[in-house]
């Protein structure tokens, strides 16, 4: 029996959709790689809090050693993003008592406020509201490491 082109195309598209959904990332990939529960090596995606703190300290350390270049907008954005990552990972940390990170949160909030106020302008007066609390956060992290 000969089918019309429209019906044949519709059946082929439906079959392709089913094949695509079932073949890409479905059960087949779960069978190919053992689950983290089976291997006992569950690792969250992205850096740990300790790794995020290390990245933050490296960025701040580079600014301390070399200072801001003529335009250090990229460096300030990096410090800002790493501070936000540290805060997120601190909030996700269930191993510490409530309030343990309160001072870090306060300093990160100041970094964030300074960053928002600078509105992309990069000069000496817009750097201080970001970098001053960023340096204080660096000192706090050195005395209160994540592990």
N, C-alpha and C positions, 0 to 999 in steps of 0.2 A: 504494500500500500504506500502511495506517495503522499507525503505531508506537504503542506504549503510552507513557503519560506518563513512566513511570520511565526507559525507554530514551531517550526524547527529551531529558529533562532531563539524563541522564548524558552524552549526546553533546554537548549545548549547554555543559555545565560543562567538559567536556574541551576543547572548541574554545575556550572563553573562557580557560582556563588556558594553552593554547598561544599564543593571541593576546596575552595579558598578558605572558607571559615573553618572547616575541619582540618585542613592541611597546614595552616599557618598558626603556630603557637597554641594549638588546641591540645588534645590528649597526646598527640604524637610527640611533641616536645617534652611533655612531662615524662613519657616513657623513656626517651632518649637520655635524659639527665636525671640522676637520682635527686629526690627532694632533699632540702636542707634538713628536714626532720629525720630523714632516714640516715643521713651521714653524720648528723650531730654537729654540723658546722654552720649554724645559722649566723649570717653576717648581714647587718643592715646595709642597704644600698647607700652609698655616699660615705663621707668620712665620719669617724667617731668624734666624740667631743675632744679627746686628747689631740687627735690629728687636726681638728679645726683650730684649736688653741695654738698648736705649733705653726700652722699656716698664718694665723693672725700675728703671732710673735715675729715670724720671719718678715712679714710686710712692715710692721712697725720698726723692727730692727734695721731694715734697709733704709727707711726714712731717717732714722736717728743717725746712722752712719753717713749717709750721703746727702741728707737734707732733701728738701723738695727741689726738683729741677725747676727751670724757669716756668714750666707748666707741669704741675703734678696732679692734674685732674684724674688721670688714670690711676695713679697710686692711691689717691683719696677714695676713689670708687672701690678699689680693691680692699682697702682697710674697712670701709663701710660694709661691703658685702660680707666680708669675713666676720665682722662683729655681729651682723644679723644671723649668720650661720651659727656662731657660738651661742647666741641667745636661744635660737631654736633648739639646738642640741641640749642646752642646759634645761630648757623646759621639758624636753623629752626624757631627761635623766630621772629615773625613779629611785635611784640608789641614795639620794641625799635627803637630808631633813628639810622640811619646809622652811623657806626663808634663807637657805644657805647661799643662794645666788643673788640675794636682794641688791647688794652693792654693785655687782656686775650688771644687773638689769638697769639700775639707775644710770650707770656710766654709759651703757649701750644706748639707752634712751637719749642721753645727751649727745652722743655721736650722731644718732639718727636725726635729732632736732637740728643740730648744726649742719648736717648734710642737706636737709630739706631747705634750710634758710639760705644756703649758698646758691641755690637755683642755677647750677652750672657755671657760675662765675668763679674763676680761679685766680685769686690774688691773696696777698698776705692776710688781709682782714677776714676773708672768708675761710681760710684754712684753720685758723685758731679755734673756732667753735667746734670743729670736727677733731682736730689733732690733739687739743688739750685733753678732752675726756678720753680720747683713744690712748694716749700715753698713760693716763691714770689707770685705764682698764688693763693695759699691759702690765703695770706694776702689780695690780690686784691679782691678775692671773698667775704671776710669778710666785706670789705668796699663797695662792689657793689653787694649785694645779688640779686638773681633772683626773689625774691618775696615772 
